[in-house]
Amino acid sequence: MPGTMLRIASLASGSKGNSTVVFDDEDALIVDSGISARRVLESLDSLRIESERVRGIVITHEHRDHCAGVGPLARKLRVPVFATQGTFLGCSGVVKKLPEFRPVQVLEPFAVGGFIVEPFPTYHDAADPFAVVVRSTSGTDHAVAVVTDLGFVSTLAFDKLRGCRALLFESNHDRTMLLEGPYPPLLKQRILGRHGHLDNESSARAITRLFNSGTRRVLLAHLSEVNNSPATVIKTMTEELRPWIDQGLTLDLTFPERPSVVLSCGDED
């Protein structure tokens, strides 16, 4: 449909709970819900997205900060939940009874309302985790993506994200803050490893490469409340990405307690 515009916003993002909405003029899709159903609905309302537009919920992996609120939300909205079998088995005790569960396969696109969802694997320490690229079924080439919980950005991820105009992208921790912080050594090792989380500088380097393949708008997500801060992220990103910011790259923060700004990606760009 001419004029269809994909939009993306974080409803909450951080160590304690993550949820993202992708929407257009007619449909909406929730990616993860590690916050309460009440908070998701209040956040949708604040963004002027009617809950009746939600066509489904995607769970990227089974960690509680991504799935804790899925069950109540799905039951409230009466919408299907999409996840891999490994993820579903890992979080079934948390989400409990669902209106409908639809298993998905990583690297096999699936339809939800007016969207095509393209899952691709991440290498987080979870059963079968993935990130998603979301496209409109209207026939436009525009796409957005939700990409968090990365120890590293794989060659496959760069390939799948090529051409995505707007992203929610992980910038979890500052390496110095983590190494000098209060976490025990094993937890620090986990976060720093290839199955952990992406640090600010690694995120900036990845965004440089993504800019060169078409990305122009980024929501910086999953900031650690202990090993990162908004000021630290902005300082690092500004220093690392100044030439690309001067060429039109925009960076916005996400927050643990409130929605982010809305990024748009559509024919009117």
ChimeraX commands (.cxc) that place a marker at each C-alpha (Angstrom):
marker #1 position 0.00,0.00,0.00 radius 0.5
marker #1 position 1.53,3.36,-1.02 radius 0.5
marker #1 position 2.52,5.49,1.94 radius 0.5
marker #1 position 2.82,2.57,4.36 radius 0.5
marker #1 position 5.47,3.46,6.89 radius 0.5
marker #1 position 7.13,1.04,9.27 radius 0.5
marker #1 position 7.89,2.44,12.70 radius 0.5
marker #1 position 9.79,1.07,15.67 radius 0.5
marker #1 position 9.99,2.08,19.32 radius 0.5
marker #1 position 11.28,0.59,22.53 radius 0.5
marker #1 position 8.61,0.22,25.19 radius 0.5
marker #1 position 11.28,-0.60,27.78 radius 0.5
marker #1 position 14.89,-1.66,27.54 radius 0.5
marker #1 position 17.49,-2.62,30.10 radius 0.5
marker #1 position 18.69,-5.37,32.39 radius 0.5
marker #1 position 15.30,-5.72,34.12 radius 0.5
marker #1 position 12.96,-5.87,31.14 radius 0.5
marker #1 position 12.80,-5.43,27.38 radius 0.5
marker #1 position 9.94,-4.92,24.95 radius 0.5
marker #1 position 9.78,-3.39,21.47 radius 0.5
marker #1 position 6.90,-2.51,19.17 radius 0.5
marker #1 position 7.02,-2.46,15.37 radius 0.5
marker #1 position 3.97,-0.91,13.75 radius 0.5
marker #1 position 2.44,0.78,10.73 radius 0.5
marker #1 position -0.87,2.52,10.15 radius 0.5
marker #1 position -2.87,-0.67,10.66 radius 0.5
marker #1 position -0.95,-3.38,12.52 radius 0.5
marker #1 position 1.48,-3.73,15.40 radius 0.5
marker #1 position 3.87,-6.46,16.51 radius 0.5
marker #1 position 5.40,-6.83,19.97 radius 0.5
marker #1 position 8.94,-8.22,20.09 radius 0.5
marker #1 position 9.62,-9.56,23.60 radius 0.5
marker #1 position 7.81,-8.59,26.77 radius 0.5
marker #1 position 9.98,-8.72,29.84 radius 0.5
marker #1 position 7.80,-6.09,31.51 radius 0.5
marker #1 position 4.24,-6.38,32.78 radius 0.5
marker #1 position 1.25,-6.45,30.46 radius 0.5
marker #1 position 0.00,-3.31,32.17 radius 0.5
marker #1 position 3.19,-1.43,31.33 radius 0.5
marker #1 position 3.11,-2.60,27.71 radius 0.5
marker #1 position -0.49,-1.45,27.30 radius 0.5
marker #1 position 0.21,1.89,28.98 radius 0.5
marker #1 position 3.23,2.41,26.75 radius 0.5
marker #1 position 1.26,1.56,23.62 radius 0.5
marker #1 position -1.39,4.04,24.71 radius 0.5
marker #1 position 1.24,6.75,25.23 radius 0.5
marker #1 position 2.43,6.13,21.66 radius 0.5
marker #1 position -1.17,6.23,20.40 radius 0.5
marker #1 position -1.09,2.62,19.26 radius 0.5
marker #1 position -4.41,0.92,19.91 radius 0.5
marker #1 position -3.94,-2.48,21.55 radius 0.5
marker #1 position -6.42,-3.94,19.03 radius 0.5
marker #1 position -3.78,-3.44,16.34 radius 0.5
marker #1 position -1.38,-5.92,17.94 radius 0.5
marker #1 position -1.31,-9.08,15.78 radius 0.5
marker #1 position 1.20,-11.16,17.73 radius 0.5
marker #1 position 4.14,-11.37,20.11 radius 0.5
marker #1 position 7.60,-12.65,19.21 radius 0.5
marker #1 position 9.93,-14.04,21.90 radius 0.5
marker #1 position 13.59,-13.83,20.84 radius 0.5
marker #1 position 14.85,-15.99,23.73 radius 0.5
marker #1 position 13.78,-17.36,27.06 radius 0.5
marker #1 position 15.55,-15.07,29.55 radius 0.5
marker #1 position 13.09,-13.46,31.94 radius 0.5
marker #1 position 13.96,-9.90,30.94 radius 0.5
marker #1 position 12.50,-10.78,27.53 radius 0.5
marker #1 position 9.63,-13.13,28.34 radius 0.5
marker #1 position 8.34,-12.50,31.88 radius 0.5
marker #1 position 5.26,-10.57,30.75 radius 0.5
marker #1 position 4.44,-12.49,27.58 radius 0.5
marker #1 position 1.80,-14.81,29.02 radius 0.5
marker #1 position -0.45,-12.17,30.63 radius 0.5
marker #1 position -0.05,-9.89,27.60 radius 0.5
marker #1 position -0.94,-12.62,25.09 radius 0.5
marker #1 position -3.93,-13.69,27.16 radius 0.5
marker #1 position -5.11,-10.09,27.52 radius 0.5
marker #1 position -4.79,-9.34,23.81 radius 0.5
marker #1 position -5.74,-12.85,22.64 radius 0.5
marker #1 position -2.92,-12.97,20.11 radius 0.5
marker #1 position -0.53,-15.73,19.06 radius 0.5
marker #1 position 3.01,-16.02,20.38 radius 0.5
marker #1 position 5.87,-16.85,18.01 radius 0.5
marker #1 position 9.11,-18.46,19.20 radius 0.5
marker #1 position 11.43,-21.35,18.46 radius 0.5
marker #1 position 10.67,-24.63,20.15 radius 0.5
marker #1 position 13.83,-24.28,22.24 radius 0.5
marker #1 position 12.78,-20.86,23.46 radius 0.5
marker #1 position 9.25,-22.00,24.20 radius 0.5
marker #1 position 10.45,-24.98,26.22 radius 0.5
marker #1 position 12.82,-22.70,28.10 radius 0.5
marker #1 position 10.14,-20.20,29.11 radius 0.5
marker #1 position 6.98,-22.32,29.22 radius 0.5
marker #1 position 6.98,-22.29,33.00 radius 0.5
marker #1 position 7.06,-18.49,32.95 radius 0.5
marker #1 position 4.59,-17.71,30.16 radius 0.5
marker #1 position 2.25,-20.60,31.12 radius 0.5
marker #1 position -0.95,-20.96,29.12 radius 0.5
marker #1 position -1.09,-19.07,25.83 radius 0.5
marker #1 position -4.02,-18.37,23.49 radius 0.5
marker #1 position -1.93,-19.82,20.66 radius 0.5
marker #1 position 1.69,-20.81,20.20 radius 0.5
marker #1 position 3.17,-20.82,16.72 radius 0.5
marker #1 position 6.62,-22.40,16.45 radius 0.5
marker #1 position 9.11,-20.76,14.12 radius 0.5
marker #1 position 12.39,-21.82,12.60 radius 0.5
marker #1 position 15.41,-19.56,12.60 radius 0.5
marker #1 position 16.14,-18.36,9.03 radius 0.5
marker #1 position 12.58,-19.14,7.90 radius 0.5
marker #1 position 10.48,-15.95,7.48 radius 0.5
marker #1 position 6.92,-15.93,8.79 radius 0.5
marker #1 position 3.93,-13.60,8.45 radius 0.5
marker #1 position 2.23,-11.72,11.27 radius 0.5
marker #1 position -0.55,-9.36,10.23 radius 0.5
marker #1 position 0.88,-7.00,7.63 radius 0.5
marker #1 position 4.48,-7.92,8.42 radius 0.5
marker #1 position 7.04,-10.43,7.26 radius 0.5
marker #1 position 9.35,-11.37,10.13 radius 0.5
marker #1 position 12.80,-12.68,9.23 radius 0.5
marker #1 position 14.50,-14.36,12.21 radius 0.5
marker #1 position 18.23,-14.92,12.17 radius 0.5
marker #1 position 20.39,-16.56,14.86 radius 0.5
marker #1 position 22.26,-14.75,17.58 radius 0.5
marker #1 position 24.83,-16.47,19.75 radius 0.5
marker #1 position 23.66,-15.49,23.21 radius 0.5
marker #1 position 23.74,-18.05,26.03 radius 0.5
marker #1 position 20.16,-19.19,25.49 radius 0.5
marker #1 position 18.48,-22.24,23.98 radius 0.5
marker #1 position 17.81,-21.01,20.44 radius 0.5
marker #1 position 18.01,-17.19,20.36 radius 0.5
marker #1 position 17.41,-14.95,17.37 radius 0.5
marker #1 position 17.10,-11.36,16.24 radius 0.5
marker #1 position 14.49,-10.16,13.75 radius 0.5
marker #1 position 14.21,-8.07,10.64 radius 0.5
marker #1 position 10.64,-6.91,10.02 radius 0.5
marker #1 position 9.32,-5.91,6.61 radius 0.5
marker #1 position 5.94,-4.77,5.37 radius 0.5
marker #1 position 3.89,-7.03,3.10 radius 0.5
marker #1 position 3.03,-3.91,1.08 radius 0.5
marker #1 position 5.91,-4.59,-1.29 radius 0.5
marker #1 position 8.27,-1.81,-0.18 radius 0.5
marker #1 position 11.91,-2.59,0.44 radius 0.5
marker #1 position 11.96,-0.80,3.80 radius 0.5
marker #1 position 12.78,-2.78,6.92 radius 0.5
marker #1 position 13.45,-2.34,10.62 radius 0.5
marker #1 position 15.20,-4.71,13.01 radius 0.5
marker #1 position 15.41,-5.65,16.68 radius 0.5
marker #1 position 18.92,-6.85,17.57 radius 0.5
marker #1 position 19.99,-7.37,21.19 radius 0.5
marker #1 position 21.81,-9.89,23.38 radius 0.5
marker #1 position 24.87,-10.21,21.20 radius 0.5
marker #1 position 28.30,-11.24,22.30 radius 0.5
marker #1 position 29.44,-10.35,18.79 radius 0.5
marker #1 position 27.91,-9.37,15.46 radius 0.5
marker #1 position 28.23,-12.28,13.06 radius 0.5
marker #1 position 28.82,-12.07,9.32 radius 0.5
marker #1 position 25.31,-13.47,8.88 radius 0.5
marker #1 position 23.86,-10.68,11.03 radius 0.5
marker #1 position 25.55,-8.00,8.93 radius 0.5
marker #1 position 24.18,-9.66,5.82 radius 0.5
marker #1 position 20.61,-9.90,7.19 radius 0.5
marker #1 position 20.65,-6.29,8.40 radius 0.5
marker #1 position 21.80,-4.89,5.08 radius 0.5
marker #1 position 19.44,-2.13,3.98 radius 0.5
marker #1 position 17.55,-1.83,7.30 radius 0.5
marker #1 position 16.91,1.89,7.67 radius 0.5
marker #1 position 16.05,1.81,11.38 radius 0.5
marker #1 position 17.33,-0.51,14.10 radius 0.5
marker #1 position 17.01,-1.18,17.78 radius 0.5
marker #1 position 20.57,-2.28,18.49 radius 0.5
marker #1 position 22.38,-3.42,21.62 radius 0.5
marker #1 position 24.93,-1.23,23.42 radius 0.5
marker #1 position 24.98,-3.06,26.73 radius 0.5
marker #1 position 28.06,-2.08,28.68 radius 0.5
marker #1 position 31.22,-0.05,28.96 radius 0.5
marker #1 position 34.14,-2.48,29.24 radius 0.5
marker #1 position 36.00,-0.43,31.83 radius 0.5
marker #1 position 32.92,0.02,33.99 radius 0.5
marker #1 position 32.25,-3.72,33.80 radius 0.5
marker #1 position 35.82,-4.77,34.60 radius 0.5
marker #1 position 36.10,-2.35,37.51 radius 0.5
marker #1 position 32.54,-2.90,38.72 radius 0.5
marker #1 position 30.94,-5.09,41.40 radius 0.5
marker #1 position 30.02,-8.16,39.35 radius 0.5
marker #1 position 31.76,-11.45,40.26 radius 0.5
marker #1 position 34.49,-12.63,37.85 radius 0.5
marker #1 position 32.44,-15.40,36.26 radius 0.5
marker #1 position 29.59,-13.03,35.43 radius 0.5
marker #1 position 32.01,-10.50,33.97 radius 0.5
marker #1 position 33.50,-13.27,31.84 radius 0.5
marker #1 position 30.05,-14.30,30.64 radius 0.5
marker #1 position 29.07,-10.77,29.63 radius 0.5
marker #1 position 32.37,-10.14,27.84 radius 0.5
marker #1 position 32.29,-13.48,25.99 radius 0.5
marker #1 position 31.05,-14.29,22.51 radius 0.5
marker #1 position 27.77,-15.49,24.00 radius 0.5
marker #1 position 27.24,-12.47,26.22 radius 0.5
marker #1 position 26.48,-8.84,25.43 radius 0.5
marker #1 position 27.82,-6.18,23.09 radius 0.5
marker #1 position 29.88,-3.36,24.59 radius 0.5
marker #1 position 29.62,0.29,23.52 radius 0.5
marker #1 position 32.73,0.41,21.35 radius 0.5
marker #1 position 31.89,-2.84,19.57 radius 0.5
marker #1 position 28.37,-1.56,19.00 radius 0.5
marker #1 position 29.75,1.66,17.50 radius 0.5
marker #1 position 32.01,-0.26,15.13 radius 0.5
marker #1 position 29.07,-2.39,14.02 radius 0.5
marker #1 position 26.90,0.69,13.46 radius 0.5
marker #1 position 29.64,2.13,11.22 radius 0.5
marker #1 position 29.41,-0.92,8.99 radius 0.5
marker #1 position 25.60,-0.91,9.10 radius 0.5
marker #1 position 25.52,2.76,8.08 radius 0.5
marker #1 position 27.53,1.87,5.01 radius 0.5
marker #1 position 24.85,-0.71,4.10 radius 0.5
marker #1 position 21.90,1.64,4.55 radius 0.5
marker #1 position 21.13,2.14,8.26 radius 0.5
marker #1 position 20.35,5.75,9.20 radius 0.5
marker #1 position 18.50,5.59,12.54 radius 0.5
marker #1 position 19.45,3.61,15.62 radius 0.5
marker #1 position 17.89,3.09,19.04 radius 0.5
marker #1 position 20.68,2.15,21.46 radius 0.5
marker #1 position 19.28,-0.64,23.59 radius 0.5
marker #1 position 19.72,-2.99,26.55 radius 0.5
marker #1 position 21.93,-0.59,28.52 radius 0.5
marker #1 position 23.19,-2.12,31.75 radius 0.5
marker #1 position 22.13,-0.11,34.80 radius 0.5
marker #1 position 25.34,-1.13,36.60 radius 0.5
marker #1 position 27.98,-1.24,33.86 radius 0.5
marker #1 position 26.79,1.57,31.60 radius 0.5
marker #1 position 25.01,4.90,31.64 radius 0.5
marker #1 position 23.25,7.12,29.09 radius 0.5
marker #1 position 26.05,9.68,29.35 radius 0.5
marker #1 position 28.71,7.03,28.78 radius 0.5
marker #1 position 26.93,5.63,25.74 radius 0.5
marker #1 position 26.43,9.04,24.16 radius 0.5
marker #1 position 30.08,10.02,24.80 radius 0.5
marker #1 position 31.41,6.81,23.25 radius 0.5
marker #1 position 29.06,6.91,20.29 radius 0.5
marker #1 position 29.72,10.57,19.57 radius 0.5
marker #1 position 33.47,10.03,19.66 radius 0.5
marker #1 position 33.39,6.87,17.54 radius 0.5
marker #1 position 30.70,7.87,15.05 radius 0.5
marker #1 position 31.15,11.61,14.52 radius 0.5
marker #1 position 31.88,11.33,10.75 radius 0.5
marker #1 position 28.74,9.23,10.24 radius 0.5
marker #1 position 26.62,11.47,12.44 radius 0.5
marker #1 position 27.75,14.36,10.24 radius 0.5
marker #1 position 26.49,12.34,7.24 radius 0.5
marker #1 position 23.02,11.87,8.71 radius 0.5
marker #1 position 23.20,9.02,11.22 radius 0.5
marker #1 position 20.85,9.60,14.18 radius 0.5
marker #1 position 21.22,7.86,17.53 radius 0.5
marker #1 position 18.61,7.77,20.29 radius 0.5
marker #1 position 18.56,6.17,23.72 radius 0.5
marker #1 position 16.13,3.62,25.10 radius 0.5
marker #1 position 15.07,3.59,28.74 radius 0.5
marker #1 position 14.17,0.96,31.36 radius 0.5
marker #1 position 11.16,2.86,32.67 radius 0.5
marker #1 position 9.57,4.52,29.63 radius 0.5
marker #1 position 9.20,4.33,25.84 radius 0.5
marker #1 position 11.79,5.71,23.46 radius 0.5
marker #1 position 11.23,8.03,20.56 radius 0.5
marker #1 position 9.62,6.47,17.50 radius 0.5
marker #1 position 11.84,5.82,14.49 radius 0.5
marker #1 position 10.14,5.72,11.11 radius 0.5
marker #1 position 11.11,3.99,7.91 radius 0.5
marker #1 position 8.89,4.34,4.90 radius 0.5
marker #1 position 8.11,5.79,1.54 radius 0.5
marker #1 position 8.13,9.31,2.91 radius 0.5
marker #1 position 11.75,9.13,4.11 radius 0.5
marker link #1:1,2 radius 0.2
marker link #1:2,3 radius 0.2
marker link #1:3,4 radius 0.2
marker link #1:4,5 radius 0.2
marker link #1:5,6 radius 0.2
marker link #1:6,7 radius 0.2
marker link #1:7,8 radius 0.2
marker link #1:8,9 radius 0.2
marker link #1:9,10 radius 0.2
marker link #1:10,11 radius 0.2
marker link #1:11,12 radius 0.2
marker link #1:12,13 radius 0.2
marker link #1:13,14 radius 0.2
marker link #1:14,15 radius 0.2
marker link #1:15,16 radius 0.2
marker link #1:16,17 radius 0.2
marker link #1:17,18 radius 0.2
marker link #1:18,19 radius 0.2
marker link #1:19,20 radius 0.2
marker link #1:20,21 radius 0.2
marker link #1:21,22 radius 0.2
marker link #1:22,23 radius 0.2
marker link #1:23,24 radius 0.2
marker link #1:24,25 radius 0.2
marker link #1:25,26 radius 0.2
marker link #1:26,27 radius 0.2
marker link #1:27,28 radius 0.2
marker link #1:28,29 radius 0.2
marker link #1:29,30 radius 0.2
marker link #1:30,31 radius 0.2
marker link #1:31,32 radius 0.2
marker link #1:32,33 radius 0.2
marker link #1:33,34 radius 0.2
marker link #1:34,35 radius 0.2
marker link #1:35,36 radius 0.2
marker link #1:36,37 radius 0.2
marker link #1:37,38 radius 0.2
marker link #1:38,39 radius 0.2
marker link #1:39,40 radius 0.2
marker link #1:40,41 radius 0.2
marker link #1:41,42 radius 0.2
marker link #1:42,43 radius 0.2
marker link #1:43,44 radius 0.2
marker link #1:44,45 radius 0.2
marker link #1:45,46 radius 0.2
marker link #1:46,47 radius 0.2
marker link #1:47,48 radius 0.2
marker link #1:48,49 radius 0.2
marker link #1:49,50 radius 0.2
marker link #1:50,51 radius 0.2
marker link #1:51,52 radius 0.2
marker link #1:52,53 radius 0.2
marker link #1:53,54 radius 0.2
marker link #1:54,55 radius 0.2
marker link #1:55,56 radius 0.2
marker link #1:56,57 radius 0.2
marker link #1:57,58 radius 0.2
marker link #1:58,59 radius 0.2
marker link #1:59,60 radius 0.2
marker link #1:60,61 radius 0.2
marker link #1:61,62 radius 0.2
marker link #1:62,63 radius 0.2
marker link #1:63,64 radius 0.2
marker link #1:64,65 radius 0.2
marker link #1:65,66 radius 0.2
marker link #1:66,67 radius 0.2
marker link #1:67,68 radius 0.2
marker link #1:68,69 radius 0.2
marker link #1:69,70 radius 0.2
marker link #1:70,71 radius 0.2
marker link #1:71,72 radius 0.2
marker link #1:72,73 radius 0.2
marker link #1:73,74 radius 0.2
marker link #1:74,75 radius 0.2
marker link #1:75,76 radius 0.2
marker link #1:76,77 radius 0.2
marker link #1:77,78 radius 0.2
marker link #1:78,79 radius 0.2
marker link #1:79,80 radius 0.2
marker link #1:80,81 radius 0.2
marker link #1:81,82 radius 0.2
marker link #1:82,83 radius 0.2
marker link #1:83,84 radius 0.2
marker link #1:84,85 radius 0.2
marker link #1:85,86 radius 0.2
marker link #1:86,87 radius 0.2
marker link #1:87,88 radius 0.2
marker link #1:88,89 radius 0.2
marker link #1:89,90 radius 0.2
marker link #1:90,91 radius 0.2
marker link #1:91,92 radius 0.2
marker link #1:92,93 radius 0.2
marker link #1:93,94 radius 0.2
marker link #1:94,95 radius 0.2
marker link #1:95,96 radius 0.2
marker link #1:96,97 radius 0.2
marker link #1:97,98 radius 0.2
marker link #1:98,99 radius 0.2
marker link #1:99,100 radius 0.2
marker link #1:100,101 radius 0.2
marker link #1:101,102 radius 0.2
marker link #1:102,103 radius 0.2
marker link #1:103,104 radius 0.2
marker link #1:104,105 radius 0.2
marker link #1:105,106 radius 0.2
marker link #1:106,107 radius 0.2
marker link #1:107,108 radius 0.2
marker link #1:108,109 radius 0.2
marker link #1:109,110 radius 0.2
marker link #1:110,111 radius 0.2
marker link #1:111,112 radius 0.2
marker link #1:112,113 radius 0.2
marker link #1:113,114 radius 0.2
marker link #1:114,115 radius 0.2
marker link #1:115,116 radius 0.2
marker link #1:116,117 radius 0.2
marker link #1:117,118 radius 0.2
marker link #1:118,119 radius 0.2
marker link #1:119,120 radius 0.2
marker link #1:120,121 radius 0.2
marker link #1:121,122 radius 0.2
marker link #1:122,123 radius 0.2
marker link #1:123,124 radius 0.2
marker link #1:124,125 radius 0.2
marker link #1:125,126 radius 0.2
marker link #1:126,127 radius 0.2
marker link #1:127,128 radius 0.2
marker link #1:128,129 radius 0.2
marker link #1:129,130 radius 0.2
marker link #1:130,131 radius 0.2
marker link #1:131,132 radius 0.2
marker link #1:132,133 radius 0.2
marker link #1:133,134 radius 0.2
marker link #1:134,135 radius 0.2
marker link #1:135,136 radius 0.2
marker link #1:136,137 radius 0.2
marker link #1:137,138 radius 0.2
marker link #1:138,139 radius 0.2
marker link #1:139,140 radius 0.2
marker link #1:140,141 radius 0.2
marker link #1:141,142 radius 0.2
marker link #1:142,143 radius 0.2
marker link #1:143,144 radius 0.2
marker link #1:144,145 radius 0.2
marker link #1:145,146 radius 0.2
marker link #1:146,147 radius 0.2
marker link #1:147,148 radius 0.2
marker link #1:148,149 radius 0.2
marker link #1:149,150 radius 0.2
marker link #1:150,151 radius 0.2
marker link #1:151,152 radius 0.2
marker link #1:152,153 radius 0.2
marker link #1:153,154 radius 0.2
marker link #1:154,155 radius 0.2
marker link #1:155,156 radius 0.2
marker link #1:156,157 radius 0.2
marker link #1:157,158 radius 0.2
marker link #1:158,159 radius 0.2
marker link #1:159,160 radius 0.2
marker link #1:160,161 radius 0.2
marker link #1:161,162 radius 0.2
marker link #1:162,163 radius 0.2
marker link #1:163,164 radius 0.2
marker link #1:164,165 radius 0.2
marker link #1:165,166 radius 0.2
marker link #1:166,167 radius 0.2
marker link #1:167,168 radius 0.2
marker link #1:168,169 radius 0.2
marker link #1:169,170 radius 0.2
marker link #1:170,171 radius 0.2
marker link #1:171,172 radius 0.2
marker link #1:172,173 radius 0.2
marker link #1:173,174 radius 0.2
marker link #1:174,175 radius 0.2
marker link #1:175,176 radius 0.2
marker link #1:176,177 radius 0.2
marker link #1:177,178 radius 0.2
marker link #1:178,179 radius 0.2
marker link #1:179,180 radius 0.2
marker link #1:180,181 radius 0.2
marker link #1:181,182 radius 0.2
marker link #1:182,183 radius 0.2
marker link #1:183,184 radius 0.2
marker link #1:184,185 radius 0.2
marker link #1:185,186 radius 0.2
marker link #1:186,187 radius 0.2
marker link #1:187,188 radius 0.2
marker link #1:188,189 radius 0.2
marker link #1:189,190 radius 0.2
marker link #1:190,191 radius 0.2
marker link #1:191,192 radius 0.2
marker link #1:192,193 radius 0.2
marker link #1:193,194 radius 0.2
marker link #1:194,195 radius 0.2
marker link #1:195,196 radius 0.2
marker link #1:196,197 radius 0.2
marker link #1:197,198 radius 0.2
marker link #1:198,199 radius 0.2
marker link #1:199,200 radius 0.2
marker link #1:200,201 radius 0.2
marker link #1:201,202 radius 0.2
marker link #1:202,203 radius 0.2
marker link #1:203,204 radius 0.2
marker link #1:204,205 radius 0.2
marker link #1:205,206 radius 0.2
marker link #1:206,207 radius 0.2
marker link #1:207,208 radius 0.2
marker link #1:208,209 radius 0.2
marker link #1:209,210 radius 0.2
marker link #1:210,211 radius 0.2
marker link #1:211,212 radius 0.2
marker link #1:212,213 radius 0.2
marker link #1:213,214 radius 0.2
marker link #1:214,215 radius 0.2
marker link #1:215,216 radius 0.2
marker link #1:216,217 radius 0.2
marker link #1:217,218 radius 0.2
marker link #1:218,219 radius 0.2
marker link #1:219,220 radius 0.2
marker link #1:220,221 radius 0.2
marker link #1:221,222 radius 0.2
marker link #1:222,223 radius 0.2
marker link #1:223,224 radius 0.2
marker link #1:224,225 radius 0.2
marker link #1:225,226 radius 0.2
marker link #1:226,227 radius 0.2
marker link #1:227,228 radius 0.2
marker link #1:228,229 radius 0.2
marker link #1:229,230 radius 0.2
marker link #1:230,231 radius 0.2
marker link #1:231,232 radius 0.2
marker link #1:232,233 radius 0.2
marker link #1:233,234 radius 0.2
marker link #1:234,235 radius 0.2
marker link #1:235,236 radius 0.2
marker link #1:236,237 radius 0.2
marker link #1:237,238 radius 0.2
marker link #1:238,239 radius 0.2
marker link #1:239,240 radius 0.2
marker link #1:240,241 radius 0.2
marker link #1:241,242 radius 0.2
marker link #1:242,243 radius 0.2
marker link #1:243,244 radius 0.2
marker link #1:244,245 radius 0.2
marker link #1:245,246 radius 0.2
marker link #1:246,247 radius 0.2
marker link #1:247,248 radius 0.2
marker link #1:248,249 radius 0.2
marker link #1:249,250 radius 0.2
marker link #1:250,251 radius 0.2
marker link #1:251,252 radius 0.2
marker link #1:252,253 radius 0.2
marker link #1:253,254 radius 0.2
marker link #1:254,255 radius 0.2
marker link #1:255,256 radius 0.2
marker link #1:256,257 radius 0.2
marker link #1:257,258 radius 0.2
marker link #1:258,259 radius 0.2
marker link #1:259,260 radius 0.2
marker link #1:260,261 radius 0.2
marker link #1:261,262 radius 0.2
marker link #1:262,263 radius 0.2
marker link #1:263,264 radius 0.2
marker link #1:264,265 radius 0.2
marker link #1:265,266 radius 0.2
marker link #1:266,267 radius 0.2
marker link #1:267,268 radius 0.2
marker link #1:268,269 radius 0.2
view
